[in-house]
């Protein structure tokens, strides 16, 4: 009963921020287009979806529905990992589209019992947690080190409905893996993050990472996203949103280069300095060989007193004092923001966990062989870091 009350309280907060769980989301409305464009991808986990729909209609109360979603969303995550490791199809997209089909089924098909709005939102939250790996964040291997990595969903899907995201593939391929370097071993745990401004404003990143920083119980936290031509290790993430790229719900940040805005954290402006600094062992990680250069990226954009944008590469964090952030070294979108939020939280909680961001090379829609190479080089970066964390 206590667990149910806590879950309903959490999701009531989502409802108070304007979430309407019974309305099709922008992401769900893309399913038909995806079925036409990439049917094999969308139907990869058709058996999972069929099983869920059949059992969903048989649930007789909230508790049974909650347990069903908890079990089958976790199974979807496990199956997605198994798929990328054992088949020829190295692909993050099937998990994304399967999750949406499950959420669509929950919202559009009434079970045999009355379901309140708050309970419905709670069940969607349960689905999100399980299918993103958040219910499987335990370290079970006998290793000296523990590493946590985050990846992102595919995004900009109205531009390319078949878009993949190398960071998502990295999350699926590296979860539960053990790496070794110079006699040091580490277990990797991963989680997938949504590409929505609202989830960030509602504290998704903080709720995920706060327990680790508070307890100092992992040895490195690395956020990963798709970026530019090479690998960029982002030295100075910035606080503000400044790009007009939409999120996966087609919401714009509201920020522009001449008026970058501060994100929210539970309905208040996100606190913290304009810039933070990565604490990853960047020099060690740059030794990871592969098809791509690994750059220690210092480039930022600031707003001066004349409301002009100035882009430069500070050598030290001290050079950023009293400057307003337009773009951090990670840009002005959610990939920069996840890095800022994670480092800000680390610093606030006085954690010593090395934390920072990897921007992967950009891909065109879906390039499985290239994405495999990207993930293997990320793995090498993590291996190179083991002697320095």
C-alpha positions in Angstrom: 0.0 0.0 0.0 2.8 2.4 0.9 4.5 1.8 -2.5 1.3 2.5 -4.3 0.8 5.7 -2.3 4.3 6.9 -3.2 3.9 6.1 -6.8 0.6 7.9 -7.0 2.1 10.9 -5.2 4.9 11.1 -7.7 2.6 10.9 -10.7 0.2 13.4 -9.2 3.1 15.9 -9.5 3.2 15.1 -13.2 -0.5 15.7 -13.6 -0.2 19.0 -11.8 2.3 20.2 -14.4 -0.3 19.7 -17.1 0.4 16.1 -18.2 -2.8 14.5 -19.7 -2.1 10.8 -19.6 -5.2 9.8 -21.6 -4.4 11.9 -24.6 -2.2 10.6 -27.5 1.2 12.2 -27.3 3.0 13.7 -30.3 5.3 10.7 -30.1 2.5 8.2 -30.2 0.9 10.0 -33.2 4.0 9.2 -35.2 3.5 5.4 -34.9 1.5 5.2 -38.1 4.1 7.0 -40.1 6.8 4.8 -38.7 4.7 1.7 -39.5 4.7 2.8 -43.2 8.3 3.8 -43.4 10.1 1.2 -41.2 7.6 -1.6 -40.5 10.3 -4.2 -39.7 11.8 -1.9 -37.0 8.4 -1.0 -35.5 7.3 -4.7 -35.4 10.5 -6.1 -34.0 8.9 -6.7 -30.6 5.4 -7.4 -31.9 5.2 -10.5 -29.7 6.0 -8.4 -26.6 3.3 -5.9 -27.7 0.7 -8.7 -28.4 1.3 -10.3 -25.0 1.0 -7.0 -23.3 -2.3 -6.1 -25.0 -3.8 -9.5 -24.2 -2.9 -9.4 -20.5 -3.7 -5.7 -20.1 -7.4 -6.5 -21.0 -7.4 -9.2 -18.3 -6.2 -7.0 -15.4 -8.8 -6.6 -12.7 -7.3 -3.9 -10.5 -4.6 -1.2 -10.3 -2.1 -3.4 -8.4 -2.4 -6.2 -11.0 -2.0 -3.7 -13.8 1.0 -2.2 -12.1 2.7 -5.6 -11.7 2.0 -6.5 -15.4 3.5 -3.3 -16.7 6.5 -3.6 -14.3 7.2 -7.1 -15.5 6.7 -6.6 -19.2 8.4 -3.2 -19.5 11.4 -4.7 -17.8 11.3 -7.7 -20.2 11.2 -5.3 -23.2 14.4 -3.6 -21.9 16.0 -7.0 -21.5 14.9 -8.2 -24.9 16.1 -5.0 -26.6 19.6 -5.5 -25.1 19.6 -9.2 -26.1 18.6 -8.2 -29.7 21.6 -5.8 -30.2 24.1 -8.3 -28.7 23.0 -11.5 -30.5 21.4 -10.5 -33.8 22.7 -8.9 -37.0 20.3 -6.0 -36.2 22.2 -3.5 -34.0 19.4 -1.0 -33.6 18.1 1.2 -30.8 14.9 2.1 -32.7 12.8 -1.0 -32.0 12.8 -0.3 -28.2 11.7 3.2 -28.8 8.7 2.3 -31.0 7.7 -0.7 -28.9 7.6 1.5 -25.8 5.3 3.9 -27.6 3.0 1.1 -28.8 2.7 -0.1 -25.2 1.9 3.4 -23.9 -0.6 3.8 -26.7 -2.4 0.6 -25.7 -2.6 1.7 -22.1 -4.2 5.0 -23.0 -6.5 3.8 -25.7 -7.8 0.5 -24.3 -9.8 0.4 -21.1 -9.1 -2.4 -18.7 -11.9 -4.2 -16.8 -11.7 -1.9 -13.8 -12.1 1.9 -13.3 -8.8 3.7 -13.7 -8.3 7.2 -12.4 -6.2 9.8 -14.2 -3.6 9.6 -11.4 -3.4 5.9 -11.6 -3.1 6.0 -15.4 -0.2 8.4 -15.2 1.4 6.2 -12.6 1.2 3.2 -14.9 2.7 5.1 -17.8 5.5 6.2 -15.4 6.0 2.5 -14.5 6.3 1.6 -18.2 8.8 4.4 -18.8 11.0 3.4 -15.9 11.1 -0.3 -16.8 11.6 0.0 -20.5 14.5 2.6 -20.0 16.5 0.3 -17.7 15.8 2.4 -14.5 14.5 -0.7 -12.6 17.6 -2.7 -13.4 20.3 -0.4 -12.0 22.0 -2.9 -9.7 25.6 -3.9 -9.9 26.0 -7.6 -9.6 29.5 -8.4 -10.9 32.6 -8.8 -8.9 34.6 -5.8 -10.2 36.8 -3.1 -8.6 34.9 -0.2 -10.3 31.3 0.7 -11.2 30.3 3.0 -14.1 27.0 4.5 -15.0 26.1 5.7 -18.5 23.1 7.4 -19.9 21.9 7.3 -23.6 19.1 9.1 -25.4 16.1 8.1 -27.5 16.1 8.8 -31.3 15.1 12.5 -31.9 14.2 14.9 -34.7 11.8 12.3 -36.0 9.7 14.6 -38.1 12.8 15.2 -40.2 13.8 11.6 -40.4 11.3 9.1 -39.0 13.9 6.3 -39.3 16.5 8.2 -37.2 18.7 6.2 -34.9 20.8 7.5 -32.0 24.3 6.0 -31.3 24.0 6.9 -27.7 21.0 4.7 -27.4 22.8 1.8 -29.1 25.7 2.4 -26.6 23.3 2.1 -23.7 21.9 -1.2 -25.0 25.2 -2.7 -26.0 27.2 -1.8 -22.9 24.6 -2.4 -20.1 25.9 -5.1 -17.8 29.2 -5.4 -19.6 32.5 -5.8 -17.7 35.6 -4.0 -19.0 39.2 -4.5 -18.1 42.4 -2.4 -18.3 45.7 -2.9 -16.7 44.3 -5.3 -14.1 41.3 -3.1 -13.2 37.8 -4.3 -13.9 34.6 -2.3 -14.1 30.9 -3.2 -14.5 28.8 -0.8 -16.6 25.2 0.0 -16.0 23.1 2.1 -18.4 19.8 3.9 -18.7 17.9 5.5 -21.6 16.7 9.1 -21.3 13.8 10.8 -23.0 14.3 13.7 -25.4 11.7 16.0 -23.8 12.1 19.4 -22.1 9.3 18.6 -19.7 11.0 15.4 -18.4 14.1 17.5 -17.7 12.1 20.3 -16.0 10.4 17.7 -13.9 13.7 16.5 -12.5 14.2 13.2 -14.4 18.0 13.6 -14.3 18.2 14.7 -10.7 16.0 11.8 -9.5 18.1 9.3 -11.4 21.5 10.5 -10.3 21.0 12.0 -6.8 21.3 8.6 -5.0 24.6 7.9 -6.6 26.1 11.3 -5.8 24.7 11.3 -2.3 26.2 7.9 -1.5 29.3 8.3 -3.7 28.8 4.6 -4.7 29.9 4.5 -8.3 33.2 5.4 -9.8 32.2 7.4 -12.9 29.0 8.8 -14.5 29.1 9.5 -18.2 26.2 11.0 -20.2 26.3 10.3 -23.9 24.5 11.8 -26.9 24.9 12.2 -30.7 26.8 15.3 -31.7 29.2 16.4 -34.4 31.9 15.0 -36.7 34.2 13.5 -34.1 34.0 12.5 -30.4 33.8 15.6 -28.2 34.4 15.4 -24.4 32.5 18.5 -23.3 34.7 20.5 -20.9 32.4 23.3 -20.0 28.6 22.6 -20.2 26.4 25.7 -20.0 23.2 26.3 -18.0 20.8 27.7 -20.6 18.7 26.6 -23.5 19.4 28.6 -26.7 18.5 26.5 -29.8 15.2 26.3 -31.6 15.4 22.5 -32.2 12.2 20.8 -31.0 12.1 18.0 -28.5 10.3 14.7 -29.3 7.0 16.3 -28.3 7.6 19.1 -30.8 8.1 21.6 -27.9 10.6 24.3 -28.4 13.0 25.4 -25.6 11.9 29.0 -25.8 15.5 30.1 -25.8 17.4 31.8 -28.6 21.0 33.0 -29.0 20.3 36.5 -28.0 17.9 35.4 -25.2 19.0 32.1 -23.7 16.7 30.8 -21.0 17.2 29.0 -17.8 15.5 25.6 -17.5 13.3 24.6 -14.7 13.6 22.2 -11.8 10.2 21.4 -10.3 8.7 24.7 -11.4 11.6 26.9 -10.2 14.5 28.2 -12.3 17.4 25.7 -12.2 19.9 26.9 -9.7 23.6 26.9 -10.2 26.4 28.7 -12.0 26.3 29.6 -15.7 28.9 27.0 -16.5 30.3 23.9 -14.9 33.3 21.8 -15.6 33.7 18.2 -16.5 35.7 16.0 -14.1 36.1 13.0 -16.5 39.7 11.8 -17.0 39.8 13.5 -20.4 43.5 13.0 -21.1 43.2 9.3 -20.5 40.1 8.9 -22.5 41.7 10.7 -25.5 44.0 7.7 -25.8 41.2 5.6 -27.0 42.0 4.7 -30.6 39.4 4.2 -33.4 38.0 5.7 -36.5 37.4 9.1 -34.8 39.4 11.7 -33.1 38.6 12.3 -29.4 38.5 16.1 -28.8 38.8 17.9 -25.4 36.2 20.5 -26.4 36.4 23.9 -24.7 34.3 25.9 -27.1 31.5 28.0 -25.6 29.3 30.9 -26.5 28.6 33.7 -24.0 26.4 36.8 -24.1 28.2 40.1 -23.3 26.8 43.3 -21.9 26.0 44.5 -25.4 23.8 41.4 -25.9 26.3 40.1 -28.5 27.3 36.5 -28.8 31.0 35.7 -28.3 32.3 32.3 -29.1 35.7 31.3 -27.7 37.7 28.5 -26.1 38.6 29.3 -22.5 41.6 27.5 -21.2 40.3 27.4 -17.6 37.0 27.5 -15.8 38.0 30.8 -14.2 37.7 32.6 -17.6 33.9 31.9 -17.5 33.3 33.8 -14.3 30.5 36.4 -14.6 29.6 35.4 -18.2 26.1 34.4 -19.3 25.9 31.1 -21.0 24.5 30.9 -24.5 26.0 27.6 -25.4 28.1 25.3 -23.3 30.8 23.2 -25.0 27.9 20.7 -25.5 25.7 23.3 -27.2 22.3 24.7 -26.2 20.1 21.6 -26.4 19.3 18.7 -24.1 22.6 16.9 -24.7 24.4 19.9 -23.1 21.7 20.2 -20.4 22.0 16.6 -19.2 25.7 17.2 -18.7 25.1 20.5 -16.9 22.5 19.0 -14.6 24.6 16.0 -13.7 27.7 18.0 -12.9 25.7 20.7 -11.0 24.1 18.0 -8.9 27.5 16.3 -8.3 29.0 19.6 -7.1 26.0 20.4 -4.9 26.1 17.1 -3.2 29.9 17.3 -2.7 30.4 14.1 -4.6 33.8 13.0 -5.9 32.4 10.9 -8.7 34.1 11.9 -12.0 31.2 13.1 -14.3 31.0 14.4 -17.8 29.6 14.1 -21.3 30.6 12.3 -24.5 29.2 13.6 -27.8 29.4 10.9 -30.4 30.0 11.4 -34.1 26.7 12.2 -36.0 25.1 9.6 -38.2 22.8 9.9 -41.1 19.5 8.3 -40.0 20.6 4.7 -39.5 24.2 3.4 -40.0 24.6 0.2 -38.1 28.2 -0.5 -39.0 29.3 3.0 -38.1 27.3 2.9 -34.9 29.0 -0.3 -33.9 32.4 1.4 -34.4 31.2 4.4 -32.3 30.2 2.1 -29.4 33.5 0.2 -29.5 35.4 3.4 -29.3 33.2 4.6 -26.4 34.1 1.3 -24.7 37.8 1.9 -25.2 37.4 5.4 -23.7 35.9 3.8 -20.6 38.7 1.3 -20.5 41.3 3.9 -20.7 39.7 5.8 -17.9 40.0 3.0 -15.4 43.4 3.8 -14.1 42.4 7.4 -13.4 39.0 7.0 -11.6 
